[in-house]
Amino acid sequence: MTRPTICVPCRLAAIAAAVGCAAAAFAWTAGWLTPERLTAPHIINTFERNYGVHPGYRRNHAKGLCVEGWFDSNGNGTDVSRAAVFAPQQRTPVIGRFAIPGSNPSAPDASVPVRSLALLFRLSDGEQWRTGMNSTPVFAVHTPQQFYAQLVASKPDPATGKPDPQKLAAFFRANPDTQPFRQWVSTHPQSSSFANTAFYGINAFIATDAAGATHAVRWQVVPDTPFEAETAAQKTQPDFLANDLDTRLAAGPLRWHLILTVAAPGDPTDDATQQWPDTRERIDAGTLVLQQASPQSEGQCRDVNYDPTVLPDGLKPSDDPLLAARSAAYAVSFNRRTREEATGAAQAMHAAPSPGDPHR
């Protein structure tokens, strides 16, 4: 039997073509072939151009502290999701992180109106649920392109150290869907404590129950501690949030209720600037308990990327475009800061943290 002749040049050409296609795909993903296309490195680079590089720190929400505790499920969450975290009488360990927005790890706590809470639930079946929440129920923008444009408009003026008011005003005029966020911030005082703050997942997600039915949901954690507004004295204390948390935890654990809000048909799942009506079904799925805080330089949260698309079976991302963008940008930030840690670029900061930021 005669073997078919192998065309060696043809095979080599095919291999070269395959490698070339893979390289081209990688280059396109990285943005090298389309520099005008918005990519995660573009967003992180803009953070760095705007606010400088602080080695070893997150590019946003740089100032924070680690917390640990658990989540006690009451079983009600199984109405919408089969995720193991919602099983009745299930206790799930949690690694969390309180923070404020911004790239400056020494920023005064009163310099921003928003607080954040990120959580990692370590499920008993080995899965994880990661979520990043803010103290506002809506986000300022609903697309990655708008977020990038807002970053560009927010670049500090070298003469004043603050954003140019005219550029910000122009951005807001061009993006009227920022109004709900601006309205909420202008009408709600800043909280006096992480402990008395409600935190919102903002984005929509898709929950799948044991029967396979799907439900669009958003979540929030609502504190047992009554809300109190930030005081005039606190505004003069750069680290009052961390100090207050230490004092409260010394007296005992702090608790929040995890609330799942279920969408009705027609509620938007792709726009984080829009709230769902207050009449939507709300499920109290259990209690988040935080009992310990530690500086993020040595706490368990230091090496966690709180990617909101890391979800257990029974939860998955919705069609909200911000979710994929957040995931990609968080990965770039995580890779840069961990590389800085590994190469020693952040060693000086670890050896001598800023005296105004004991909980870095």
Beta strands, then each sheet from edge to edge (+ up, - down):
strand 1: 64-73
strand 2: 91-99
strand 3: 116-122
strand 4: 128-134
strand 5: 199-200
strand 6: 205-208
strand 7: 214-223
strand 8: 254-262
strand 9: 282-295
strand 10: 315-317
sheet 1: 4+ 3- 2+ 1- 9+ 8- 7+ 5-
sheet 2: 4+ 3- 2+ 1- 9+ 8- 7+ 6- 10+
end
